């Protein structure tokens, strides 16, 4: 995603916040603990802390990138926001309304406004349904078309919007390439005219040659429709290209967040620096500053005391980092750049 990708990033102005500052989606101290390893003789059941007190917001019409190692809780957070899984604690506020207490019936109108694009276009589409049925299903459920002809025209228009021909309607998912299937998945998400879409690793299962096409399609759709994205990915170069703001997740917690140029240009958390240092670069200065992490991430079942990153951190302060949990906060008031670290990089 280099070269033309970065060039397009500059011309689209993706680093500047869009002119719609009102918060659309926010989480407040959101958490999800999964019970594991139940035993008749166990005194207490162990819990996997997949998401542990996350506060995050997405403004109308913007893209927030969510990055971190595999297993850090990114996808779980995305599903919690959509209430595809129920939180253990915390709030999800959509357009000023806490949606966690809502019943399934009360949630139904909101399902139109919040959608998801899944990682694997091979398994996320029903192989027994035609493209017309896949894309048109939500239109029928939410009664968005007055007649069958109207529905067909809507499906055809959605396919054109994502770069497919309307004559694809009568075909089945197995007749398409991976990139085309993901376009069908995007058309399905757009069918109900959502305001917010969780993009859960939407390009990781695709060939590199196709990834840029899908990312650019999402950016074009955002420009046209004003939809907001939570873009979950482990590819930091793609996230830099598509996002306005970025949140870095480690062991169920957000450890750094801010504007793209803040996080990429002046990362404050040692973990963020380690992630960025692992991105291939021809710049010898960046190679020299690379932080190499030792060991694997701790278990989310038995997380370390204090800062969750301290067992791997080269800047760990004894008797502080290993005892007290740092708060996600601005080091420079009003900057919007937040870090959860007792000894952040401030140079």
BELTAVEN-V798872 format. One record per residue. N is the residue number from 1. RES is the residue in one letter. SS is DSSP state (H for helix, E for strand, C for the rest). D_CENTER is the distance of its C-alpha to the mean C-alpha in whole Angstrom. Layout:
BEGIN
N:RES:SS:D_CENTER / N:RES:SS:D_CENTER
END
This chain:
BEGIN
1:X:C:18 / 2:X:C:21 / 3:X:C:24 / 4:X:H:23 / 5:X:H:20 / 6:X:H:20 / 7:X:H:23 / 8:X:H:21 / 9:X:H:19 / 10:X:H:22 / 11:X:H:23 / 12:X:H:20 / 13:X:C:20 / 14:X:C:16 / 15:X:C:17 / 16:X:C:19 / 17:X:C:17 / 18:X:C:18 / 19:X:C:21 / 20:X:C:20 / 21:X:C:19 / 22:X:C:19 / 23:X:E:16 / 24:X:E:15 / 25:X:E:13 / 26:X:E:13 / 27:X:E:13 / 28:X:E:16 / 29:X:E:17 / 30:X:E:15 / 31:X:E:16 / 32:X:E:16 / 33:X:E:19 / 34:X:E:20 / 35:X:E:24 / 36:X:E:25 / 37:X:C:29 / 38:X:C:31 / 39:X:C:35 / 40:X:C:38 / 41:X:C:39 / 42:X:C:36 / 43:X:C:37 / 44:X:C:33 / 45:X:C:30 / 46:X:E:27 / 47:X:E:24 / 48:X:E:21 / 49:X:E:18 / 50:X:E:15 / 51:X:E:13 / 52:X:E:16 / 53:X:E:17 / 54:X:E:13 / 55:X:E:14 / 56:X:E:11 / 57:X:E:12 / 58:X:E:11 / 59:X:E:14 / 60:X:C:15 / 61:X:C:15 / 62:X:C:12 / 63:X:E:9 / 64:X:E:7 / 65:X:E:6 / 66:X:E:5 / 67:X:E:7 / 68:X:C:10 / 69:X:C:13 / 70:X:C:13 / 71:X:C:13 / 72:X:C:12 / 73:X:C:10 / 74:X:H:7 / 75:X:H:7 / 76:X:H:10 / 77:X:H:8 / 78:X:H:6 / 79:X:H:10 / 80:X:H:11 / 81:X:H:10 / 82:X:H:12 / 83:X:C:15 / 84:X:C:14 / 85:X:C:16 / 86:X:C:18 / 87:X:C:17 / 88:X:C:20 / 89:X:E:20 / 90:X:E:18 / 91:X:E:18 / 92:X:E:15 / 93:X:E:17 / 94:X:E:16 / 95:X:C:18 / 96:X:C:21 / 97:X:E:21 / 98:X:E:20 / 99:X:C:19 / 100:X:C:19 / 101:X:C:23 / 102:X:C:23 / 103:X:C:25 / 104:X:H:24 / 105:X:H:26 / 106:X:H:25 / 107:X:H:21 / 108:X:H:22 / 109:X:H:23 / 110:X:H:19 / 111:X:H:18 / 112:X:C:19 / 113:X:C:17 / 114:X:E:13 / 115:X:E:12 / 116:X:E:10 / 117:X:E:10 / 118:X:C:11 / 119:X:C:11 / 120:X:C:15 / 121:X:C:17 / 122:X:C:20 / 123:X:C:19 / 124:X:C:17 / 125:X:C:20 / 126:X:C:24 / 127:X:C:26 / 128:X:C:29 / 129:X:C:28 / 130:X:E:28 / 131:X:H:26 / 132:X:H:28 / 133:X:H:27 / 134:X:H:23 / 135:X:H:23 / 136:X:H:25 / 137:X:H:25 / 138:X:H:23 / 139:X:H:25 / 140:X:H:28 / 141:X:H:26 / 142:X:C:26 / 143:X:C:29 / 144:X:C:28 / 145:X:C:31 / 146:X:C:34 / 147:X:C:36 / 148:X:H:35 / 149:X:H:36 / 150:X:H:33 / 151:X:H:30 / 152:X:H:31 / 153:X:H:31 / 154:X:H:28 / 155:X:H:26 / 156:X:H:28 / 157:X:H:27 / 158:X:H:23 / 159:X:H:24 / 160:X:H:26 / 161:X:H:23 / 162:X:C:20 / 163:X:C:23 / 164:X:C:25 / 165:X:C:29 / 166:X:H:30 / 167:X:H:32 / 168:X:H:29 / 169:X:H:29 / 170:X:H:32 / 171:X:C:30 / 172:X:E:28 / 173:X:H:25 / 174:X:H:27 / 175:X:H:29 / 176:X:C:26 / 177:X:C:24 / 178:X:H:20 / 179:X:H:19 / 180:X:H:21 / 181:X:H:20 / 182:X:H:16 / 183:X:H:18 / 184:X:H:20 / 185:X:H:16 / 186:X:H:15 / 187:X:H:19 / 188:X:H:18 / 189:X:H:15 / 190:X:H:17 / 191:X:C:20 / 192:X:C:20 / 193:X:C:19 / 194:X:C:16 / 195:X:C:15 / 196:X:E:11 / 197:X:E:9 / 198:X:E:6 / 199:X:E:6 / 200:X:E:6 / 201:X:C:7 / 202:X:C:10 / 203:X:C:12 / 204:X:C:13 / 205:X:C:16 / 206:X:C:17 / 207:X:C:20 / 208:X:H:19 / 209:X:H:22 / 210:X:H:20 / 211:X:H:16 / 212:X:H:17 / 213:X:H:19 / 214:X:H:15 / 215:X:H:13 / 216:X:H:16 / 217:X:H:17 / 218:X:H:13 / 219:X:H:15 / 220:X:H:18 / 221:X:H:17 / 222:X:H:15 / 223:X:H:18 / 224:X:H:21 / 225:X:H:19 / 226:X:C:17 / 227:X:C:14 / 228:X:E:11 / 229:X:E:8 / 230:X:E:4 / 231:X:E:3 / 232:X:E:3 / 233:X:C:6 / 234:X:C:10 / 235:X:C:12 / 236:X:H:12 / 237:X:H:14 / 238:X:H:12 / 239:X:H:10 / 240:X:H:13 / 241:X:H:14 / 242:X:H:12 / 243:X:C:10 / 244:X:C:13 / 245:X:E:11 / 246:X:E:9 / 247:X:E:9 / 248:X:E:10 / 249:X:E:10 / 250:X:E:14 / 251:X:C:15 / 252:X:C:14 / 253:X:E:14 / 254:X:E:12 / 255:X:E:15 / 256:X:E:15 / 257:X:E:13 / 258:X:E:15 / 259:X:E:15 / 260:X:H:14 / 261:X:H:18 / 262:X:H:19 / 263:X:H:16 / 264:X:H:17 / 265:X:H:21 / 266:X:C:22 / 267:X:C:19 / 268:X:C:21 / 269:X:C:20 / 270:X:H:21 / 271:X:H:18 / 272:X:H:16 / 273:X:H:20 / 274:X:H:20 / 275:X:H:17 / 276:X:H:18 / 277:X:H:21 / 278:X:C:20 / 279:X:C:19 / 280:X:C:22 / 281:X:C:24 / 282:X:C:28 / 283:X:C:28 / 284:X:H:31 / 285:X:H:30 / 286:X:H:26 / 287:X:H:28 / 288:X:H:30 / 289:X:C:28 / 290:X:C:25 / 291:X:C:25 / 292:X:C:25 / 293:X:C:24 / 294:X:C:26 / 295:X:C:26 / 296:X:C:23 / 297:X:C:20 / 298:X:C:22 / 299:X:C:22 / 300:X:C:20 / 301:X:C:23 / 302:X:C:25 / 303:X:C:23 / 304:X:C:25 / 305:X:C:27 / 306:X:C:26 / 307:X:C:23 / 308:X:C:21 / 309:X:C:21 / 310:X:H:25 / 311:X:H:26 / 312:X:H:25 / 313:X:C:25 / 314:X:C:28 / 315:X:C:28 / 316:X:C:29 / 317:X:C:31 / 318:X:C:33 / 319:X:C:34 / 320:X:C:31 / 321:X:C:28 / 322:X:C:29 / 323:X:C:30 / 324:X:C:28 / 325:X:C:24 / 326:X:C:23 / 327:X:C:22 / 328:X:C:19 / 329:X:E:21 / 330:X:E:22 / 331:X:C:25 / 332:X:C:26 / 333:X:C:26 / 334:X:C:25 / 335:X:C:23 / 336:X:C:19 / 337:X:C:18 / 338:X:E:18 / 339:X:E:19 / 340:X:C:20 / 341:X:C:22 / 342:X:C:26 / 343:X:C:27 / 344:X:C:25 / 345:X:C:25 / 346:X:C:27 / 347:X:C:29
END
